[in-house]
Amino acid sequence: MHIQLLYMDDCPSWKRELQNLKTALQLEAISADVDLLKIRDDLEAARFKFLGSPSFRVNGRELWPEERETYALSCRIYLSPQGAKGWHSVEMLREKLREVELMQYGQGK
């Protein structure tokens, strides 16, 4: 499994998101490479189809996809059981990682 965390420097949430991702991976006993991809400007945002910071792609697939026509540097907000947040809860990440594992390996681990 290959994971990319797309982010921008001005986003205050991406470090918390990375911490939650590492916790989720550990709890799910998933060994994965996590690459950080810093988006520097609107041109890179368009090139990478950046949905906002932070965003995740696993094996090239966006975990929380959105339909867009334009892309720009921005922070991203997610709905969680605790309300709107700039990051996913560990449990939200664990659920998505389990979905990816099931798709990738059929029955999971």
BELLINLIN-V970887 format. One record per residue. N is the residue number from 1. RES is the residue in three letters. PSI is psi in degrees with one decimal (999 if undefined). D_FIRST is the distance of its C-alpha to the first C-alpha in Angstrom with 1 decimal. Layout:
N | RES | PSI | D_FIRST
N | RES | PSI | D_FIRST
//
This chain:
1 | MET | 131.3 | 0.0
2 | HIS | 124.4 | 3.8
3 | ILE | 134.0 | 6.5
4 | GLN | 134.3 | 10.1
5 | LEU | 111.6 | 13.2
6 | LEU | 132.2 | 16.2
7 | TYR | 169.9 | 19.5
8 | MET | 149.4 | 23.1
9 | ASP | -39.3 | 25.3
10 | ASP | -6.1 | 27.8
11 | CYS | 123.0 | 25.6
12 | PRO | -7.2 | 26.4
13 | SER | -18.5 | 23.4
14 | TRP | -31.8 | 20.3
15 | LYS | -38.6 | 20.7
16 | ARG | -40.0 | 21.1
17 | GLU | -43.4 | 18.0
18 | LEU | -42.7 | 16.0
19 | GLN | -45.2 | 17.8
20 | ASN | -37.5 | 17.1
21 | LEU | -46.9 | 13.4
22 | LYS | -39.3 | 13.6
23 | THR | -44.3 | 15.9
24 | ALA | -43.6 | 13.8
25 | LEU | -43.7 | 10.8
26 | GLN | -45.8 | 13.7
27 | LEU | -31.9 | 15.5
28 | GLU | -1.3 | 12.8
29 | ALA | 45.2 | 12.2
30 | ILE | 127.3 | 8.4
31 | SER | 120.1 | 7.5
32 | ALA | 147.7 | 5.3
33 | ASP | 135.6 | 7.0
34 | VAL | 113.8 | 9.0
35 | ASP | 134.1 | 11.4
36 | LEU | 128.1 | 14.6
37 | LEU | 103.1 | 16.3
38 | LYS | 125.7 | 20.0
39 | ILE | 120.8 | 21.9
40 | ARG | -26.3 | 25.5
41 | ASP | 176.9 | 27.7
42 | ASP | -30.4 | 28.2
43 | LEU | -44.8 | 27.7
44 | GLU | -37.8 | 24.2
45 | ALA | -44.5 | 23.6
46 | ALA | -43.5 | 24.9
47 | ARG | -40.0 | 22.9
48 | PHE | 3.0 | 19.5
49 | LYS | 52.5 | 20.8
50 | PHE | 121.7 | 20.4
51 | LEU | -3.9 | 21.1
52 | GLY | 162.4 | 22.1
53 | SER | 129.2 | 21.1
54 | PRO | 151.9 | 18.8
55 | SER | 151.1 | 16.3
56 | PHE | 142.2 | 12.5
57 | ARG | 133.9 | 10.3
58 | VAL | 122.5 | 6.8
59 | ASN | 38.1 | 6.2
60 | GLY | -2.5 | 9.9
61 | ARG | 129.0 | 11.1
62 | GLU | 130.2 | 13.3
63 | LEU | -33.4 | 13.0
64 | TRP | 77.2 | 16.8
65 | PRO | 154.2 | 18.2
66 | GLU | 146.8 | 21.9
67 | GLU | 130.1 | 24.4
68 | ARG | 152.5 | 25.9
69 | GLU | -27.7 | 28.4
70 | THR | 154.7 | 28.4
71 | TYR | 140.6 | 26.0
72 | ALA | 166.0 | 27.2
73 | LEU | 126.0 | 26.6
74 | SER | 159.2 | 26.6
75 | CYS | 158.0 | 25.4
76 | ARG | 143.2 | 23.7
77 | ILE | 139.2 | 25.0
78 | TYR | 144.6 | 23.3
79 | LEU | 128.1 | 25.3
80 | SER | 170.7 | 24.7
81 | PRO | -22.3 | 26.9
82 | GLN | 7.1 | 28.6
83 | GLY | -166.2 | 29.3
84 | ALA | 130.0 | 28.1
85 | LYS | 160.9 | 25.9
86 | GLY | 7.5 | 24.2
87 | TRP | 165.8 | 21.0
88 | HIS | 149.4 | 19.2
89 | SER | 161.1 | 20.2
90 | VAL | -41.1 | 18.0
91 | GLU | -38.9 | 18.6
92 | MET | -42.7 | 17.7
93 | LEU | -42.5 | 14.2
94 | ARG | -42.3 | 13.9
95 | GLU | -45.7 | 15.2
96 | LYS | -40.6 | 12.7
97 | LEU | -38.9 | 9.7
98 | ARG | -40.7 | 11.7
99 | GLU | -43.9 | 12.3
100 | VAL | -43.9 | 8.8
101 | GLU | -43.2 | 8.5
102 | LEU | -41.9 | 12.0
103 | MET | -39.2 | 11.5
104 | GLN | -38.3 | 8.8
105 | TYR | 10.7 | 10.7
106 | GLY | -82.5 | 14.1
107 | GLN | 6.4 | 15.5
108 | GLY | -153.1 | 12.5
109 | LYS | 999 | 12.4
//
